Amino acid sequence: MGELSKLPNIGTKLEKQLADVGITTAEELKKVGSREAWLRILHQDPPACIMRLSALEGAIQGIRWHLLDKETKESLKEFYHKHKGSKE
């Protein structure tokens, strides 16, 4: 396990997915942002869900994803539906 798995919400699977898309440090994740990181993962793993997107945002903010504020959750949900074309 590397640096990213020390962040909230990042387990070994998500850390590997991030590494596979060129993100290996917390600084890189913050620079890229949760949305771009998720889009990169989505390209390689089409079933990537909104929970993964939320996990990435929580990791950047340093909190568990379920503690994200309401506005952030809504913004992520809109972004997710825009790119997935569904209402999961």
Summary of the structure (lengths in Angstrom):
residues: 88
radius of gyration: 11.9
end to end distance: 31.2
largest distance: 34.0
contacts: 246
relative contact order: 0.16
helix: 68%
strand: 0%
